[in-house]
């Protein structure tokens, strides 16, 4: 039941969203010199705009990840209780 109602897809989307944010964080840390050079070449307005965009994108992806994980857990609990009820009806 969990797979039929999208629980598996929700879990996969949560993992994918977290992986994208983790990769972005790793990339930023690994290329900190390049980021610093990019930000230094911009005005303070441009630097703030770039930083705001990066923070908003990562926050949005984490919100998607939490929402999908919550859906997956809810569907897993619903599916397991429905499975127990089906077995009780059969027996």
N, C-alpha and C positions, 0 to 999 in steps of 0.2 A: 504494500500500500504506500509505503514511503516513497518508492520510486515512481509510482503512478501519479502521485500528486505533486511532484516537483521537488521533493526533498533532496534528492541527489543532485539535481541541477542547482538548487540554492546553495548546497554545501560546496559544490565545485566553484560557483561564482564567488563565494566568500573566500575560498582559498586563493583563487586567481586575483581578487582585489588586494588581498594582503600581500601576495607575491609581487604585484606591481609596485605597491608602496615600499616594500622592503628593497626591491631592486632599485627604485629611485633613490632611497636613502643611501644604499651602498654606492651607487654611481656618484652621488653628490659628495660623499666622503672620499671616494677614490680619486675624484677629479676636483678636489677643493681648490687647487691652484688655478685651474681653468675657470671655475665659477668666480673666484675672487677677481681674476683679471677681467672677466665679463662685467661683473658688477662695478669694478673700479672705472671701467671705460664709460659707464652710463652716468647720467645726472642722478641726483638723489631721488627725483621723481621716478625715473626709469628703474632705478634699483628697487625702490619700494613696490613698483608695479610688478616687476619680475618676482620678487619675494612673495607678494600677496597672491599672485597667480599660482605659484608652486604650492603654497600652504593651502589655498582653497581646493586645488585639485587633489592633493593628498588627503585632506579632510573629507572631501566628497567620497573618494574611493574607500576610506575607512568606514564612513557611514553606510555605504552600500554593503561592505563586508559584514558589519555588525547586523544590518537588517537581514541579509541573506542567511547568516548563521542562526539568527533568532528564528527565521522561518523554517530552517532545516531542523532545528531542535524541536520546534512545535509540531512539525509534521512527523518527526520520529516518535515523539510521545503519543501523538494521536494515532499513528499507525500501530504502535505496539499495544495500545489499549484496545483498538479495534480488533487486532489479531486475537487478543485474549478473549474478547466477547464472542468472536466467531467460533473459537474453539469450545467455549462454554455452551454455545447454542448447539454445536454438533454432538457434544458428549452427553 
